[in-house]
Amino acid sequence: MGKKHFYDGLGDELRAILLSQIRNLWSHSSTALEGNSLTLGETAFVLEEGLTIAGKPLRDHQEVVGHARAIKLIYGLLDRDAIGEEDVFLLHQAVLTDRAADIYRPAGAWKKEANFTSAIGSDGRQFIREYPSPSRVPALMAEWLTRFNHFYRTGGMPWDDAVKCYASLHLSFVAIHPFFDGNGRMARLLSNLPVLRAGHPPIVVPTSLRREYLDSISGYQNTVPGLADLSALEQLPENDASRQFVALCRDFARETVALVDNAFALQKNLTKDNKC
């Protein structure tokens, strides 16, 4: 069965430009959410010219280059019927290009140490959130991959179903927090694979909605009882907080959809001109 892509029907030049635009936007947005200082224009310059920006940290350059490499791997996985643990590890290695070798903080392997974050509870007070322990991660991620591959094989999902799939995979991945670092970038990459395979452009979280995005995820995790002791994905609730995240995700793809629409409008004009 032939696979449909969001860029099918475009000429070679327009398709190449569109894919570069989406790569630039996706890499900029996803790394900027984690604190990368490069602007969209600077990200495009680094990725297209292979040069650095004076006065910007080397780490920021490495992050966008690594993310762009990960996007290339993502597109390569679209020809597969399923993905496995090793595919996830290779993607993580691409994302974490600037990390020194550390057996306790590995790139391309599940975390070896517990990880935590600061959060705000419903009472407005700060607390420390603990994610599932390293010992629980292999089983949880095996279950996550089973769920992922079920969605992945479905194919042809309409847009609304694809958004719900993205949101579900994203929330469950960051709840597990399987890596010592890079969990957000990995969630935003992997959760887009079923979206892309269904023929839709990727869902890219805009930097302008960073606060809403992070607050929504944290708010959902506040509703998960005993997150540190999570042992099965069925323990993750479907509730108002998860539905709020789905609603946000519907808005996240607006810019990529606009880029696709613009490319097809240009293609239509070219076809019309060629007929004259």
N, C-alpha and C positions, 0 to 999 in steps of 0.2 A: 504494500500500500504506500503510495507516494505521500510524502510529508509536506504539509502546507507551512509556509513561513510568512511572516508579516510583510516581508519585502518581495514576495513573489509578484511578478508582473512588471517590475522595474528594470530598466536597462542597466547594463553593467556599471556605467559611470555613476548614475544616480543611486544605485544600490550600494556601491562602495562608499559614496559620500554619506548616505544615510547611516550605514553601519558605523562609520567613523564618528558621526555626530552622537549616536546613541552610546558608543563606547566612551567618548569624552564626557558626556553628561553623567552616565552611570558611574564611571570611575571618580569623577569630581564629587558627585553628591554623596556616594557611599563613604569615601574617605573623609570628606568634610564633616560628615555626621560624627566622626570619631576625632575631630580636631585638626585635620589637615588644613594648612593655611593657603594652599594654591587655589586661585580663582578658576572658574571654568575656562577662561581664556588662557591662563597659564598652563592648566592641565592639557588643553588641546595642543599648545605649543610644545610641551614636553613630549607628548605621545606622537605628534606628527613630525617633529623636527629632531627628536632624540637629543635635545639640548636641555641644560638646566637653567633655572631662573636665578639671577644674581640676588643674593641676600636671603634666599629661601633655604630652609634646612634640607640637607641631603635626604633625610628620612622621608620628607614629604614627597620628594621626587620618586623615591623607591616605592612608596606606597601606591602611587597612581600607576606606575609602570607595572607593579605586581598585580594590581587590580585589573588592568587592561589584559595582562597575560591570563588571568583567571577567566575573564569574559571569553577569551578565545577558546579556552578549555570547555567552558559552558556550551558554546556553539558546537564544539566537537562532540559533546555527549548527546546531542539531539539525534544522532544516528543510532544510538544504542536503545535497546528495549528495556534496560534497567541499569541502575548504577549501584555500586557497592562501596564498602568501606574504603578500599584503596583509591577509588575515584575521589572520595571526599578528602582523603589525606593529601592527594596530589594538588587538589584545589587549595587546601590550606597552606601548603608549601609555597604556592604561587602568591597567595595573599600576603604571607609573612616573609617578605624578601629581605627585610632589614634585621632579622633576628640572629644573634650569635647562637652557636650550638650550646644547648643547655638541656641535660637529661631530665631536669625537673620541669622545664618549660619547653617541651618539644614542638617543632613545626612539623606537621604531618603525622600526628599521633594524638590520641586522647590525652586529656590533662592528667598530670600525676599528682597534683596538689589541689586542695579545696580552693574554690574561688568565691569571692564575696563582692558586694557592692553596697553603697550607702543608698538608702531609700527613705521616702516619706510615707508614713502610714496614714490611714483614714482620719486619725486624730490630729494630723498635722505635725507629729513629732518624727524626728529622725530615728532610724534603726538600721542595723546591719543585716542585709539579706544574704543568706547562705544558699548556694546552688547545690544540686545533688552531688554527692561525694564521687570522687574518681572511680571508686569500686562499682558504682551503679551505672556509670556511663556506657560501657560496652553493651549491656543488655538494653538500656533505654534507646541507644542509637540503632541497635539492630531492629527494634520495634519501629523507630522513626523511619528507617529505610524501607521497611515493609510497607508502612503507610504511604511513604513517598512514591514507591514504585507502583502501588495500586493507582494513585492519581496519575502517575506518569504514563501508564499503559492505557489510561482511559482515552486520551486524545480527543480532539474535536470539541472540547468543552466550550460552551458559550461564555461570553465575557464574565457574566456575573458568577458563574460557577468557578471560573479560573481565579477570580479575585478571592473567593472564599477558600479555595484550595491554597493560594499563596498565603493568606492570613493564617490559616490553620497550621501550615508547615512552619511558618515564620515564628509564631507564638510558641509552638512546642519545641522548636530548636533552641530558641533563646532561653526557654525555661530549663532545658537540660543543661545548657551552657557547657558543651562537651570539651571545649578547648580552653587553654589558659588565656588566650587572647585571640581576637579576630572573630568572635562569635557573631557580632552584628553583621559584619561584611559577609561572612559565610552564609548566614541566614538569608540575607538579601540576594545573594547569588543563587544558592540552591533552590530556594522557594520559587524562583522565576523559571526553573527548567520546565515544569508542567505548563506554565503560562506560555512560554515560547513554543513548546511542542504542540500546543493547541492552536497556534497560528496568530497569537497576539504579541504585541510589542512588550518589552519588559516593564514591570512596575518599578519605578525609580522614586525613592523617597526624596522630595525636594528639600533643599537646605532650609528654605523658608518655613517649613513645617517640622523642623527638628524637635522643637519643644513638645509639640502635640504628639509626635511620633514616640518620643522617649517616655513622655508621661503616660501615654496609652499602654505601652508595654509594661511599665512599672505598675500602673494601676491594675492591670490584669494579674500580674504576679502577686500583688497584694491579696488577691482573691483565692490563691492556691494554698490550701492548708498544708503546712508541713512540707514546703517545697524542697528542703534539704533531704527529706526522706522519700521523695518521689521514687516509685518503683515500677510504675506502669503509666502509659500515656492516657489510659482511661480515667486516671485520677485528675487529669486536667479538666477543669469545668468549661462548659459552654454556657456563657452567661451574658449579662448586659455589657461587661467590660470587653469580652471577646467580640461581641457584635459591634461595639464602638470601634474596635480596631479594623474590622471588616469595612465599615463605613469610611474610615480614613483611607484605607487602601484603594478604594474606588477612585479617590481623587488623586492618588499618587502618580498615576500613569498619564495625566493630562499632557505633560510636556513631551513625552515620547510619542503619544498619539498625534500631537500637533506636528512633530517632525515627520512622522510617516505620512500624514495627510498632505503636508506641503510637498513632499517628494512625489507623491502620486498626482498631485495637481500639476506639477511641472511635467511629469511624464505624459499626462493627458494633453497638455498644451503642445508638447513635442510631437505627439502622434497626430494631433489636429493639423499642425503646421506641415507635417510630411505628406498629409493627404491633399493639401492645397496645391 
